[in-house]
Amino acid sequence: MTMKPLGDRVIIKNMEAEETTKGGIILASAAKEKPLMAEVIAVGPGGMVDGKEVVMQVKPGEKVIYSKYAGTEVKMDGEEYIIVKQSDILAIVE
């Protein structure tokens, strides 16, 4: 099954949280922070959204940083995805 986002929506998948600190301390799963970096899986077509022209600026495969409480979490085929509006994406990581 596949998902295709509508309008200015973007489907992203969280990147794995760090397992160890820079000092080498291994973190328990409860101590790990939810990562705010994700990979873009699919991008909607953009177009007219709420009376404004939206041009999509992200592409599948790019790594992005998104707002902490943004989006809707969806589980499909055993994988977890987040559907966010393009405006919830703060930066593209190069």
N, C-alpha and C positions, 0 to 999 in steps of 0.2 A: 504494500500500500504506500502511496506517496502523498505528500501534502504540497499544495500550491498556494502561496499566500496571495491575498487580495489587496488591492489598493496600495497603500504605502507600508504594508506589513513586511517583516523580514523574519525568517525562521533561522534561529541560531542554536548552536549546541555548545554548552559550557566546556571549557578546556579543563583538564584534570587539575585539582587543587594540589598545592605543593605538599609532598610527603614529609620533607625535612626542612628545617630552618637553614639559614646560611651558615650557622654555627655547627650544623650537623645533628641537631636534636630531632628525633623522629616524633612527629605529631600524631596524637590519637585522632580518630575520625571526628570526635566531638569538638576538638580544638581547631579543626581546619575551618578557615573562613570560606564562605561561598565565593568562588572566583567570579570576577566581573569581566573576565576576558573570555570571548567565545569565538567560534568559527561560524561564518555565514554559510548556511546550507542552501537556502532558496530566497529569492527576492521577488516581491510583487511587481506589477507593471507600473505602479505610480499612477500618473494621470490626475484627474480632478478629484481632490479629496477635501470635503467640507468647503467647496467653492474656491479652492486654491489649487493652482497647478503644482504638482509634486514631481520632481525629477529624482529618480533613484540614484544615489551616489555610492552605494556599496554593491559588491558583486560576490557571487558564491565563491568560497575558498578564502576570502579575506578574513583576517583576524581583527576583531573589534573590541572596544571597551564600551559597556552599556551601563545605564543607570541601575543603581542597586535594587530598587523595588519595581523595576519595569517588567512588563510582559505577563504572559499567561503560560504557565508550565503545562506541557502536553507530553504524555507517554505514548509512544507508538512503536510496535514491533520490538519491545524491550529496551528502547532507547528513549532518553529524556531530551526534549527540545523546549525552547522558549520562543514564543511568537511575540515580537515587539514591533512597535511603530518605528519607522526610520528616525523620527525625532528623539527616540530614547537611546539611540546609539550616539555616544559622545565622541569617539575617535576611531580611526582606522590605524592599526598597528602595522608598521612597515619593518 
